[in-house]
Structure formats: structure tokens, C-alpha cells
Amino acid sequence: MCYLEKCYQKDPNIVFRRIADEVILVPIRQDVADMESIYTLNEVGSFIWEIIESQRTVAQIKELIIAEFEVDPETAEFDLIEFLVQLEAAGVLEELK
């Protein structure tokens, strides 16, 4: 499957809060916050995080990023894929099967 055809879902054990222009992700393990694994997302990362579970493909998310932010398609795709790979490696995101 082409990477742009993938869809993702958030780990249900992640709590997120918006603080100013950033989103903070905190993994909750056995009812306790894992303070060593807190992730801070910038404006674009926050935008992506908020639309992840809308059953959109990576290609559709890329198009939304291009429409929302002043970025060329190649940069949007590269940065989006890199971001999703990092979130998946951190265990806060998983591919929908």
C-alpha cells in the first residue's frame, strides 16, 4: 500500500490539551500520566493531530495542510510523512487496518 493511502488512529491512552498555539500529548499508563513521554506539537502538528481520526488518508490530510498553510505540496508531503512516522514510533498513533 502506498503511504499516502494509509489512515491512522490515535492511541486511546493519550490525553491531549491545547495550550495557546500548542497541543500537549500525555500518555496515560495505568491511570498515571507518563511525564517522561510528553510531546508538544506546534501549530501544524496540532492541526494534523486534530484531524487524524476523521478517516482521512494521508493524501487527504496533505491536501488540507496545503490549503491551510502556505506550503508547497512536496514539502507538505515530506513533513507530514516524517511527522506521522515519528508519532507511530512513539506509540501515540497507529495505522488503521
ChimeraX attribute file (.defattr): number of C-alpha atoms within 10 A of each C-alpha:
attribute: neighborCount
match mode: 1-to-1
recipient: residues
	/A:1	5
	/A:2	7
	/A:3	10
	/A:4	15
	/A:5	11
	/A:6	16
	/A:7	20
	/A:8	20
	/A:9	18
	/A:10	19
	/A:11	13
	/A:12	10
	/A:13	15
	/A:14	18
	/A:15	15
	/A:16	17
	/A:17	11
	/A:18	12
	/A:19	9
	/A:20	7
	/A:21	10
	/A:22	16
	/A:23	20
	/A:24	16
	/A:25	19
	/A:26	21
	/A:27	22
	/A:28	15
	/A:29	10
	/A:30	8
	/A:31	8
	/A:32	9
	/A:33	15
	/A:34	13
	/A:35	10
	/A:36	8
	/A:37	12
	/A:38	14
	/A:39	15
	/A:40	17
	/A:41	16
	/A:42	12
	/A:43	14
	/A:44	17
	/A:45	16
	/A:46	19
	/A:47	17
	/A:48	20
	/A:49	19
	/A:50	13
	/A:51	14
	/A:52	19
	/A:53	14
	/A:54	11
	/A:55	14
	/A:56	15
	/A:57	17
	/A:58	22
	/A:59	18
	/A:60	15
	/A:61	22
	/A:62	23
	/A:63	14
	/A:64	15
	/A:65	20
	/A:66	17
	/A:67	12
	/A:68	11
	/A:69	11
	/A:70	9
	/A:71	12
	/A:72	11
	/A:73	14
	/A:74	11
	/A:75	12
	/A:76	19
	/A:77	20
	/A:78	11
	/A:79	15
	/A:80	21
	/A:81	17
	/A:82	12
	/A:83	15
	/A:84	21
	/A:85	14
	/A:86	13
	/A:87	16
	/A:88	17
	/A:89	11
	/A:90	12
	/A:91	14
	/A:92	20
	/A:93	20
	/A:94	17
	/A:95	11
	/A:96	11
	/A:97	7
